[in-house]
């Protein structure tokens, strides 16, 4: 059975002159439609969903447009856009789908910017954390974005139900994720390290945890690691296919949430490469 894509054109309605702009997701959606994926329209996350992860004052601040920084502006109606993106992650978690909604989420901590970062890195609510808390099951979070998910680490550090694994470029924004911390396992990689090093590191990361204890695998799927993208690790479709193969072999209920990836055509092709191999390997 093919993985369903969670998407709403409503998420294209803001940030037209920002690097995290609508075109990257618009183009990815077009490419995935051309590959024949079924698309589902998400519902917004409820306030209760948001408050499982974020402080009430922070949620109120996003609603009122009082929380902004240079990377993460207070766009008109950003609360509704962010709530819909979080809802996309919840729907992906329910059906084992792939949410390609925006804004992304893994830099958003309990109160916004996390672990000493000065910005929220394009993120308002932590979509994958909201979805993981919604399911409330033992979960392995695998973050393959080129930036460390400092918000996700902050939210789940010390949580006995969750293990967080991140493969990311270092040095890079936000400057965190250099060492393992408790249940948060970080694997920093040099710029443009290439497919072979990346795949070997993924194997090392997955072999370092007791996979039997998890019921769910939640993937923060960033594609800014593609050669020439914002956090390039020099990756090609080969890495994304190998990631899909390894996730399938875990044999768990799995869902995916888009984080970074700013070359829209590559993002669509890379998602297909990952899902195609994931589906054929189950």
Secondary structure per residue as TSV (DSSP state, phi and psi in degrees):
chain	resnum	aa	ss	phi	psi
A	1	X	-	360.0	134.3
A	2	X	-	-77.2	147.5
A	3	X	-	-69.1	133.1
A	4	X	-	-84.8	143.3
A	5	X	E	-99.1	126.5
A	6	X	E	-96.3	120.6
A	7	X	-	-160.3	143.5
A	8	X	-	-136.8	134.3
A	9	X	G	-63.9	-14.1
A	10	X	G	-59.7	-27.7
A	11	X	G	-74.1	-2.7
A	12	X	G	-91.5	4.6
A	13	X	S	-89.9	14.0
A	14	X	S	-149.3	164.1
A	15	X	-	69.0	40.4
A	16	X	T	-70.0	-17.0
A	17	X	T	-115.2	20.9
A	18	X	S	-107.2	151.4
A	19	X	S	-60.4	-35.1
A	20	X	S	-87.7	64.8
A	21	X	-	-100.0	172.7
A	22	X	H	-66.7	-25.5
A	23	X	H	-63.2	-33.9
A	24	X	H	-62.9	-37.1
A	25	X	H	-84.2	-35.7
A	26	X	H	-57.8	-47.9
A	27	X	H	-66.9	-41.0
A	28	X	H	-60.0	-42.4
A	29	X	H	-63.1	-42.3
A	30	X	H	-59.1	-44.2
A	31	X	H	-66.6	-42.4
A	32	X	H	-66.3	-35.5
A	33	X	H	-63.2	-38.0
A	34	X	H	-66.1	-23.3
A	35	X	T	-87.2	-2.2
A	36	X	T	89.9	16.5
A	37	X	-	-71.0	147.4
A	38	X	-	-81.9	135.8
A	39	X	E	-108.2	139.0
A	40	X	E	-120.0	142.3
A	41	X	-	-90.4	126.3
A	42	X	-	-82.5	161.5
A	43	X	-	-104.0	150.6
A	44	X	-	-63.1	147.4
A	45	X	-	-65.0	147.8
A	46	X	-	-80.3	166.7
A	47	X	H	-64.8	-34.4
A	48	X	H	-61.0	-39.7
A	49	X	H	-59.6	-45.2
A	50	X	H	-64.8	-38.8
A	51	X	H	-77.5	-9.7
A	52	X	T	-67.1	-20.6
A	53	X	T	-117.5	-43.4
A	54	X	S	-107.8	151.0
A	55	X	-	-65.1	144.0
A	56	X	H	-60.8	-36.9
A	57	X	H	-68.5	-34.7
A	58	X	H	-67.8	-44.7
A	59	X	H	-59.1	-43.2
A	60	X	H	-61.6	-41.0
A	61	X	H	-63.7	-39.5
A	62	X	H	-66.0	-41.2
A	63	X	H	-59.2	-39.8
A	64	X	T	-90.4	0.0
A	65	X	T	70.9	26.2
A	66	X	-	-97.2	-4.1
A	67	X	-	-112.6	110.4
A	68	X	-	-152.7	153.2
A	69	X	-	-149.0	179.7
A	70	X	S	-60.7	-34.6
A	71	X	S	-85.7	-20.7
A	72	X	S	-134.6	76.0
A	73	X	-	-69.6	163.2
A	74	X	-	-88.7	72.2
A	75	X	-	-61.6	156.0
A	76	X	T	-57.5	132.1
A	77	X	T	62.3	23.9
A	78	X	H	-63.2	-29.2
A	79	X	H	-58.2	-43.4
A	80	X	H	-70.7	-39.4
A	81	X	H	-61.7	-44.9
A	82	X	H	-68.9	-36.9
A	83	X	H	-65.6	-37.1
A	84	X	H	-69.3	-38.3
A	85	X	H	-64.2	-42.0
A	86	X	H	-62.6	-38.3
A	87	X	H	-64.3	-34.3
A	88	X	H	-62.0	-40.0
A	89	X	H	-65.1	-41.1
A	90	X	H	-62.4	-43.2
A	91	X	H	-64.6	-40.3
A	92	X	H	-59.4	-40.8
A	93	X	H	-63.5	-38.6
A	94	X	H	-66.6	-44.0
A	95	X	H	-103.7	1.3
A	96	X	T	68.9	40.7
A	97	X	-	-104.0	-169.5
A	98	X	E	-127.5	111.2
A	99	X	E	-86.6	122.5
A	100	X	-	-108.3	30.0
A	101	X	-	-75.6	161.4
A	102	X	S	-132.8	152.3
A	103	X	S	-73.2	158.8
A	104	X	-	-71.6	-173.5
A	105	X	-	-145.9	-15.8
A	106	X	T	-74.9	-4.6
A	107	X	T	-92.8	-8.2
A	108	X	E	-83.6	120.2
A	109	X	E	-94.8	-168.9
A	110	X	T	-56.3	-41.5
A	111	X	T	-115.6	24.9
A	112	X	E	108.7	-120.8
A	113	X	E	-60.8	136.2
A	114	X	-	-121.8	155.1
A	115	X	T	51.1	43.7
A	116	X	T	84.2	-0.7
A	117	X	-	-71.0	148.6
A	118	X	S	-90.2	-13.3
A	119	X	S	-132.7	172.2
A	120	X	-	-100.0	9.3
A	121	X	T	52.1	48.6
A	122	X	T	78.7	2.7
A	123	X	-	-109.4	141.1
A	124	X	S	-111.8	-56.4
A	125	X	S	-118.1	150.0
A	126	X	-	-85.9	93.1
A	127	X	H	-58.0	-47.8
A	128	X	H	-69.2	-35.6
A	129	X	H	-64.6	-40.5
A	130	X	H	-62.1	-42.0
A	131	X	H	-68.5	-40.5
A	132	X	H	-64.1	-42.9
A	133	X	H	-65.4	-34.2
A	134	X	H	-62.5	-46.4
A	135	X	H	-69.5	-38.1
A	136	X	T	56.8	48.7
A	137	X	S	-128.0	158.7
A	138	X	-	-56.9	121.3
A	139	X	E	-132.8	137.9
A	140	X	E	-99.3	119.1
A	141	X	E	-96.7	122.2
A	142	X	E	-111.1	115.0
A	143	X	E	-107.5	111.0
A	144	X	-	-108.8	13.9
A	145	X	S	-67.9	155.6
A	146	X	S	-73.7	-9.3
A	147	X	S	-112.8	145.2
A	148	X	-	-65.8	134.5
A	149	X	-	-82.5	73.5
A	150	X	H	-61.7	-32.4
A	151	X	H	-67.9	-43.5
A	152	X	H	-63.0	-42.1
A	153	X	H	-61.8	-45.3
A	154	X	H	-59.4	-42.6
A	155	X	H	-66.9	-38.2
A	156	X	H	-106.5	-1.5
A	157	X	T	-57.4	122.5
A	158	X	T	87.0	-1.4
A	159	X	-	-80.4	117.2
A	160	X	T	-70.4	-17.6
A	161	X	T	-84.4	-16.0
A	162	X	E	-126.0	136.8
A	163	X	E	-118.5	134.0
A	164	X	E	-111.3	125.8
A	165	X	E	-119.1	130.5
A	166	X	E	-129.8	128.4
A	167	X	E	-107.7	122.8
A	168	X	E	-154.2	164.7
A	169	X	E	-80.9	138.4
A	170	X	S	-142.0	133.6
A	171	X	S	-76.9	147.9
A	172	X	-	-174.2	162.4
A	173	X	T	-57.3	141.7
A	174	X	T	-93.3	11.0
A	175	X	-	86.2	10.1
A	176	X	-	-109.6	-179.8
A	177	X	-	77.0	31.2
A	178	X	S	-85.7	-30.5
A	179	X	S	-126.9	159.0
A	180	X	-	-67.7	143.7
A	181	X	B	-137.8	103.3
A	182	X	T	57.8	-122.4
A	183	X	T	-83.0	7.4
A	184	X	E	-110.3	110.9
A	185	X	E	-107.2	118.1
A	186	X	E	-114.3	134.5
A	187	X	E	-127.7	81.1
A	188	X	E	-68.6	142.2
A	189	X	E	-128.7	148.5
A	190	X	-	-73.3	153.5
A	191	X	T	-53.4	138.6
A	192	X	T	54.5	39.7
A	193	X	-	-69.3	-25.6
A	194	X	-	95.1	168.2
A	195	X	H	-59.4	-46.5
A	196	X	H	-63.7	-45.1
A	197	X	H	-65.8	-39.9
A	198	X	H	-63.0	-46.5
A	199	X	H	-65.6	-42.0
A	200	X	H	-62.0	-37.8
A	201	X	H	-68.5	-39.3
A	202	X	H	-60.9	-44.0
A	203	X	H	-60.7	-43.0
A	204	X	H	-60.9	-43.9
A	205	X	H	-61.9	-47.6
A	206	X	H	-68.4	-30.1
A	207	X	H	-77.4	-7.9
A	208	X	T	-91.3	-1.1
A	209	X	S	-126.4	158.1
A	210	X	-	-83.9	96.6
A	211	X	G	-69.9	-20.3
A	212	X	G	-66.0	-23.3
A	213	X	G	-80.5	-7.0
A	214	X	-	-99.6	143.9
A	215	X	S	-101.0	-23.1
A	216	X	E	-132.8	143.1
A	217	X	E	-116.4	122.2
A	218	X	E	-112.6	123.2
A	219	X	E	-109.7	116.4
A	220	X	E	-80.7	99.3
A	221	X	E	-97.5	94.1
A	222	X	-	-102.6	142.5
A	223	X	-	-120.5	18.0
A	224	X	T	-75.6	1.8
A	225	X	T	-82.5	-11.5
A	226	X	B	-61.6	145.2
A	227	X	T	-48.2	125.0
A	228	X	T	87.8	-6.5
A	229	X	S	-83.7	-177.0
A	230	X	T	-61.2	-34.2
A	231	X	T	-125.3	46.1
A	232	X	-	-52.0	128.7
A	233	X	-	-106.6	12.0
A	234	X	-	72.5	29.7
A	235	X	B	-88.0	152.2
A	236	X	-	-118.6	-176.4
A	237	X	H	-59.2	-22.9
A	238	X	H	-55.8	-46.4
A	239	X	H	-62.5	-42.7
A	240	X	H	-67.1	-34.8
A	241	X	H	-65.5	-42.2
A	242	X	H	-67.4	-35.4
A	243	X	H	-61.5	-46.6
A	244	X	H	-58.5	-41.9
A	245	X	H	-62.9	-44.6
A	246	X	H	-70.0	-37.3
A	247	X	H	-65.2	-42.1
A	248	X	H	-59.7	-40.1
A	249	X	H	-67.5	-16.1
A	250	X	H	-69.8	-25.2
A	251	X	-	68.3	29.7
A	252	X	S	-112.6	160.5
A	253	X	E	-59.9	124.2
A	254	X	E	-129.6	140.5
A	255	X	E	-139.4	161.6
A	256	X	E	-130.0	141.4
A	257	X	E	-131.9	125.7
A	258	X	E	-68.5	133.8
A	259	X	-	-110.5	-107.4
A	260	X	-	-89.0	-174.2
A	261	X	-	124.2	108.5
A	262	X	-	-119.7	4.6
A	263	X	-	-107.9	93.9
A	264	X	H	-53.0	-41.6
A	265	X	H	-65.8	-43.6
A	266	X	H	-63.8	-38.6
A	267	X	H	-59.0	-47.3
A	268	X	H	-61.4	-44.5
A	269	X	H	-66.9	-38.8
A	270	X	H	-68.8	-39.6
A	271	X	H	-60.2	-45.7
A	272	X	H	-61.3	-41.5
A	273	X	H	-59.9	-44.5
A	274	X	H	-63.6	-50.5
A	275	X	H	-69.8	-38.8
A	276	X	H	-58.2	-45.9
A	277	X	H	-74.0	-38.3
A	278	X	H	-56.9	-49.2
A	279	X	H	-67.1	-38.5
A	280	X	H	-75.9	-13.1
A	281	X	H	-102.5	-5.3
A	282	X	-	-68.8	360.0
